[in-house]
Amino acid sequence: MMRTAEDLLQELTALDESHRIEAKQARKIDRSIMETICAFANEPGLGGGYLLLGVSRDQQDLFTNAYKIEGIDEPDKIQSDLASQCSSVFNRRIRPRVAVETLNGKTVIVVYVPEAAPTEKPIYLENLGLPRGAFRRIGPTDQEGTEDDLIALYAGHQVDSFDAALLPDAEMADIDPSAIDDYRQQRKAINPDAEELAWSDHDLLRALGCARHDNGVLKPTVAGIVLFGTTMALRRCFPMMRIDYIRVPGRQWVENPDHRFDTLEIRAPLFTAIRRATNTVRDELIQSFSLPEGALAREDEPTLPLRVIREAIVNAVMHRSYRIHGAIQIIRYTNRLEIRNPGHSIKAEEQLGEPGSETRNPRIAAVLHEVNIAETKGSGIRAMRELMLAHDLLPPTFESSRRPDQFVATFLFHHFLGPEDLAWLRQLTPEPISDEESRALVFVR
């Protein structure tokens, strides 16, 4: 459903700037408006954006995010000009949704520009051509396109995902037989009668989308090397694709310049890498030792629930961008754990935790799903939130960013609203505050 003018204005006033909303005075449909429309249509994963015409930033108010409702004198003419230019100035016709509304007794226009289909991108201003005319939405700004931007915009023309692509310097000798055995053992434990267990290694890899023929020669795909590649092949084909566990002595990235951090680098087929990373984090976070009644040995309990640790690592390796040459970083500070993976979430940030998964690497995700390492239903983030709350810990935070292109999950080693927190909150204000406000204040603290 299309958002209202009042709703859009409230968000602008609260946030000042928005990557999905642009307010413009709009006495006429000028080039600035068309650049914004182009950027909204192009930006991958943005889901389109809104123009609020007849509203402008109050330049005289220097202390608040104030906007002035200017109004539009000739809304019919503005709508007509908008439709005409959207049909003529771009390489493809754009059909925005338009609604005329009233704010404070003045007429304004809401324009929703849908994101173009991947096969229709790039959308560009024909008088500028490519790459300059293919505008992108970078934060709250419209930026002229570059050659690098064209690579991202043309990516949607590929019929298949990147993890199904062949690597020019990879061959079947780069597949580690022990990694295939690892998969077979895990699959057999779940379903001993699975038909693929009887197939040859080559047939199995083809069925999993991890190998395919190229001019009559069977070659591994990106998924094949990531999941089953030898250490040598991983280093050669993906020199920066590893998991780094980094221990930082303090709460900031560089707090002690003489002893910045200790690092453990993990480069292995994905099943092994997930186990090593999970075990490393678990062992590092052991904080309490208990001897339950009747038990003969103590049980070690990490600061964070083990399932949360595993879920977060699996989420990072499954959804990261393998196009980007960069490592997954698991950073342990004294008060939190951060997991950073290359590649923003292709699912809208406000939809994280809701049912339904949008998968960047479908072959890799499918293999992890078959051995019960990962779900493909979009339930992982919701499960992490619920598990943290069930252990009286603050819920994790998730931040998806396009500049830099990464996803960050943060887990605090802090129990939710303990006696010390409640006492601190009472000192701040005598007024009652909500749970959401309490969590936010404790998080910032």
C-alpha positions in Angstrom: 0.0 0.0 0.0 1.3 3.5 -0.9 2.4 5.6 2.0 0.6 8.9 2.8 2.1 12.4 2.6 1.7 12.8 6.4 3.5 9.6 7.1 6.4 10.6 4.8 6.7 14.1 6.3 6.8 12.6 9.8 9.7 10.3 8.8 11.6 13.1 7.2 11.1 15.3 10.3 12.3 12.5 12.6 15.3 11.4 10.5 16.1 14.6 8.6 17.4 12.6 5.6 16.2 9.3 4.0 17.5 7.1 1.3 13.9 6.3 0.3 12.2 9.7 0.6 13.0 13.0 -1.1 11.2 16.2 -0.5 11.2 18.8 -3.3 9.6 22.2 -3.8 8.6 21.3 -7.3 7.3 24.5 -9.0 8.1 22.5 -12.1 9.4 19.0 -13.1 13.0 19.8 -13.5 16.2 17.7 -14.0 16.7 17.3 -10.3 13.4 15.4 -10.0 14.1 13.2 -12.9 17.6 12.3 -11.5 15.9 11.2 -8.3 13.3 9.1 -10.2 16.2 7.5 -12.1 18.1 6.7 -8.9 15.1 5.2 -7.2 14.4 3.0 -10.2 18.0 1.8 -10.4 19.3 1.3 -6.9 19.5 -2.5 -6.3 17.6 -3.8 -3.4 16.2 -0.4 -2.4 12.6 -1.3 -3.4 12.0 2.1 -5.0 11.4 5.4 -3.2 9.1 8.3 -2.6 9.1 11.9 -3.8 7.1 14.4 -1.7 6.4 17.3 -4.0 5.4 20.7 -2.5 7.5 20.3 0.6 11.0 21.7 1.2 13.6 21.9 3.9 13.2 25.0 6.1 16.6 26.7 5.6 15.9 29.2 8.4 15.5 26.6 11.1 19.1 25.5 11.9 18.3 23.5 15.0 15.6 21.0 14.0 14.7 18.9 11.1 12.0 21.2 10.0 10.2 21.1 6.6 8.0 23.8 5.1 4.8 22.8 3.3 5.0 25.1 0.2 2.0 23.5 -1.6 1.6 23.1 -5.4 -0.5 25.6 -7.3 -1.1 23.6 -10.4 -1.2 19.9 -9.4 -2.8 18.8 -12.7 0.0 20.3 -14.8 2.7 18.9 -12.5 1.2 15.4 -12.8 0.9 15.7 -16.6 4.5 16.9 -17.0 5.8 14.2 -14.7 4.0 11.4 -16.7 5.2 12.9 -19.9 8.9 13.1 -18.9 8.8 9.6 -17.3 7.7 8.3 -20.7 10.3 10.2 -22.8 13.5 11.1 -21.1 14.7 7.6 -20.0 15.8 4.7 -22.1 12.8 2.8 -20.7 9.4 4.1 -19.7 8.8 4.5 -16.0 5.3 4.4 -14.6 5.3 6.0 -11.1 2.3 5.9 -8.8 0.9 9.4 -8.1 -1.4 10.7 -5.4 -2.6 14.2 -4.7 -3.1 15.0 -1.0 -3.6 17.9 1.4 -1.2 18.9 4.2 -2.2 21.9 6.5 -4.7 23.0 3.8 -2.1 23.0 1.0 -1.9 20.6 -2.0 1.0 18.2 -2.2 1.8 15.3 -4.4 3.2 11.9 -3.4 5.1 10.0 -6.1 6.1 6.4 -5.6 8.8 5.2 -8.0 9.1 1.4 -8.1 12.5 -0.3 -8.5 13.0 -1.5 -12.0 13.2 -5.2 -12.7 16.8 -6.5 -12.8 16.6 -7.2 -16.5 15.4 -3.7 -17.2 18.4 -2.0 -15.5 20.2 0.3 -16.0 17.6 3.0 -16.3 19.4 6.2 -17.6 18.7 9.7 -18.9 19.2 9.4 -22.7 20.6 12.9 -23.1 23.5 11.9 -20.7 23.9 8.3 -21.9 25.9 5.7 -20.0 27.5 5.6 -17.5 26.7 9.2 -16.3 23.0 9.1 -16.9 22.4 5.9 -14.8 21.9 7.6 -11.5 22.1 5.7 -8.2 20.7 6.4 -4.8 23.6 6.6 -2.4 22.3 7.5 1.1 20.0 10.5 0.7 21.8 11.7 -2.5 21.5 11.0 -6.2 24.9 10.2 -7.8 25.9 10.0 -11.4 26.7 6.5 -12.6 30.3 5.2 -13.1 31.7 2.2 -15.0 31.8 0.3 -11.6 28.1 1.1 -11.1 27.2 -0.4 -14.5 28.7 -3.8 -13.3 26.3 -3.8 -10.4 23.3 -2.6 -12.5 23.9 -5.1 -15.3 24.3 -8.0 -12.8 20.5 -8.5 -12.8 20.7 -9.6 -16.5 22.4 -12.8 -15.4 20.0 -15.7 -15.5 21.8 -17.5 -12.7 23.2 -16.5 -9.4 26.9 -15.9 -8.9 27.5 -19.0 -6.9 26.5 -21.0 -10.0 29.1 -19.4 -12.1 32.3 -21.2 -13.3 35.7 -20.0 -12.2 38.2 -19.7 -15.0 41.1 -21.2 -13.1 39.3 -24.0 -11.3 39.1 -27.7 -12.2 37.8 -30.9 -10.6 41.2 -31.6 -9.1 40.5 -28.6 -6.8 37.7 -30.4 -5.1 38.7 -32.0 -1.7 37.3 -35.6 -1.4 37.3 -35.3 2.4 34.9 -32.3 2.2 32.5 -34.4 0.0 32.8 -37.2 2.6 31.9 -34.7 5.3 28.7 -33.7 3.4 27.8 -37.4 2.9 28.2 -38.2 6.6 26.1 -35.3 7.7 23.4 -36.0 5.1 23.3 -39.7 6.0 22.8 -38.8 9.7 19.7 -36.8 8.7 18.4 -39.1 6.0 20.1 -42.5 5.6 17.9 -43.3 2.6 18.7 -40.1 0.7 19.1 -41.1 -3.0 22.1 -38.8 -3.6 24.2 -40.8 -1.2 24.5 -43.6 -3.8 25.7 -41.2 -6.6 29.3 -40.7 -7.6 31.1 -37.6 -6.4 30.8 -36.0 -9.9 27.1 -36.7 -10.2 26.5 -35.5 -6.6 28.4 -32.2 -7.3 26.4 -31.7 -10.5 23.1 -32.3 -8.7 24.0 -29.8 -6.0 24.9 -27.1 -8.5 28.5 -27.3 -7.5 29.8 -28.4 -10.9 28.7 -28.2 -14.5 30.0 -28.9 -18.0 31.9 -26.3 -20.0 32.6 -27.4 -23.6 32.3 -31.0 -22.5 34.6 -30.6 -19.5 33.2 -30.8 -16.0 34.3 -27.9 -13.9 33.5 -26.7 -10.3 31.3 -23.6 -9.8 31.8 -20.9 -7.2 29.6 -22.9 -4.8 31.7 -26.0 -5.5 34.9 -24.4 -4.5 33.4 -22.6 -1.5 31.8 -25.7 -0.1 34.2 -28.4 -1.2 37.4 -26.8 -2.4 40.9 -27.6 -1.2 42.7 -25.1 0.9 45.0 -24.4 -2.1 42.1 -23.8 -4.4 40.4 -21.5 -1.9 43.5 -19.4 -1.6 44.0 -19.2 -5.3 40.4 -18.5 -6.4 39.3 -16.5 -3.4 42.5 -15.1 -1.8 40.5 -12.9 0.7 37.7 -15.3 1.4 38.2 -16.5 4.9 36.8 -16.1 8.4 39.0 -14.0 10.8 38.4 -14.2 14.5 39.8 -11.1 16.1 40.2 -10.5 19.8 40.3 -6.8 20.7 41.4 -5.8 24.2 38.8 -3.1 24.9 35.6 -1.7 23.6 37.0 0.1 20.6 38.7 -1.1 17.4 42.1 0.4 18.4 42.2 1.2 22.1 45.8 0.2 22.8 48.1 0.9 19.8 50.9 -1.2 21.3 48.7 -4.3 21.4 45.8 -3.8 19.0 44.4 -7.3 18.6 45.1 -11.1 18.1 43.8 -12.8 15.0 43.0 -16.4 14.0 42.4 -16.9 10.3 40.2 -19.7 9.1 40.4 -20.8 5.4 38.7 -24.2 4.8 35.8 -25.8 3.0 32.6 -24.3 4.4 31.5 -27.1 6.6 34.9 -27.2 8.3 35.1 -23.4 8.5 31.7 -23.1 10.2 32.7 -25.7 12.8 36.1 -24.1 13.5 34.7 -20.6 13.8 31.8 -21.7 16.0 34.1 -23.7 18.3 36.6 -20.9 18.5 34.0 -18.3 19.5 32.4 -20.8 22.0 35.7 -21.6 23.7 36.6 -17.9 23.9 33.3 -16.9 25.5 33.2 -19.6 28.2 32.5 -17.6 31.4 30.8 -19.8 33.9 31.3 -23.3 35.2 28.6 -25.3 36.9 28.2 -28.7 38.3 24.6 -29.8 38.1 23.3 -32.1 40.8 24.2 -35.7 39.9 26.6 -34.7 37.1 30.2 -36.0 37.1 31.7 -33.2 35.1 31.2 -29.5 34.9 29.3 -27.9 32.1 30.8 -24.9 30.4 28.4 -22.1 29.4 29.5 -19.4 27.0 28.5 -15.8 27.5 26.2 -16.1 24.5 23.9 -19.1 23.7 25.8 -21.6 21.5 22.9 -21.7 19.0 23.1 -17.9 18.6 26.8 -18.1 17.9 26.3 -20.8 15.3 23.3 -19.1 13.7 25.1 -15.8 13.3 28.2 -17.5 11.7 26.0 -19.5 9.3 24.1 -16.4 8.4 27.3 -14.6 7.6 28.8 -17.4 5.3 25.5 -18.1 3.6 24.5 -14.5 2.8 27.8 -12.8 2.3 28.7 -11.6 -1.2 31.4 -13.8 -2.8 31.9 -11.2 -5.5 33.5 -8.9 -2.9 37.1 -9.7 -2.0 37.0 -9.6 1.7 36.9 -11.7 4.8 34.2 -12.3 7.3 35.3 -10.7 10.6 34.2 -12.0 14.0 35.4 -9.4 16.4 35.3 -10.0 20.1 35.4 -6.9 22.2 35.3 -6.9 26.0 31.6 -6.1 26.0 30.3 -7.5 22.7 30.7 -9.7 19.7 30.5 -8.3 16.2 30.2 -10.4 13.0 30.8 -8.4 9.8 30.4 -10.0 6.4 30.9 -8.5 2.9 27.6 -7.7 1.2 24.6 -5.8 2.5 21.3 -7.7 3.1 19.3 -8.0 0.0 16.3 -8.3 2.2 15.1 -4.8 3.4 16.4 -4.0 6.8 13.0 -3.4 8.3 11.9 -6.9 7.2 14.7 -8.7 8.9 13.3 -11.4 11.1 10.0 -11.7 9.1 9.1 -14.9 7.3 10.6 -15.4 3.9 14.2 -15.5 2.8 15.9 -13.7 -0.1 19.1 -15.6 -0.8 22.1 -14.2 -2.6 23.7 -17.7 -2.8 20.9 -20.2 -3.5 23.2 -23.2 -4.2 25.3 -22.7 -1.1 22.1 -22.1 1.0 20.5 -25.3 -0.4 23.4 -27.5 0.6 23.6 -26.0 4.1 19.9 -26.6 4.4 20.1 -30.2 3.4 22.5 -31.0 6.3 20.4 -28.9 8.8 23.1 -26.3 9.1 20.8 -23.5 7.9 17.2 -22.7 7.4 16.1 -21.0 4.2 12.8 -19.6 5.6 14.1 -16.3 7.0 13.8 -17.5 10.5 17.5 -17.2 11.6 17.4 -13.6 12.8 14.1 -14.0 14.6 15.5 -17.1 16.4 18.6 -15.2 17.5 16.5 -12.4 18.9 14.3 -14.8 20.8 17.2 -16.8 22.2 19.0 -13.7 23.5 15.9 -12.5 25.2 15.2 -16.0 26.6 18.7 -15.9 28.2 18.0 -12.4 29.7 20.4 -10.8 27.2 19.8 -7.7 25.2 18.5 -8.5 21.7 21.1 -8.3 18.9 21.3 -5.4 16.5 21.6 -5.8 12.7 22.9 -3.1 10.4 22.9 -3.4 6.6 25.0 -0.9 4.8 25.6 -0.2 1.1 28.5 2.1 1.7 30.6 0.2 2.8 28.8 -2.8 1.3 28.5 -5.0 4.4 26.2 -6.5 7.1 27.0 -6.2 10.8 25.5 -8.3 13.6 26.2 -7.1 17.2 25.7 -9.2 20.3 26.2 -7.5 23.7 27.5 -9.6 26.7 25.0 -7.7 28.9 22.0 -9.1 30.7 18.8 -7.2 30.0 17.9 -4.7 32.7 19.7 -6.1 35.7 19.6 -4.3 39.0 22.5 -2.0 38.1 20.7 -1.0 34.8 17.5 -0.3 36.6 19.2 1.9 39.1 21.0 3.8 36.3 17.8 4.3 34.4 16.1 5.7 37.6 18.9 8.3 37.9 18.2 9.5 34.3 14.5 10.3 34.7 11.7 9.8 37.3 9.3 9.4 34.4 8.3 5.9 33.3 9.9 4.7 30.1 9.1 1.8 27.8 11.0 -1.4 27.4 12.1 -0.3 23.9 13.5 3.0 25.3 15.1 1.2 28.2 16.9 -1.2 25.8 18.1 1.7 23.6 19.5 3.6 26.6 21.3 0.6 28.0 22.7 -0.2 24.6 24.1 3.3 24.1 25.6 3.2 27.6 
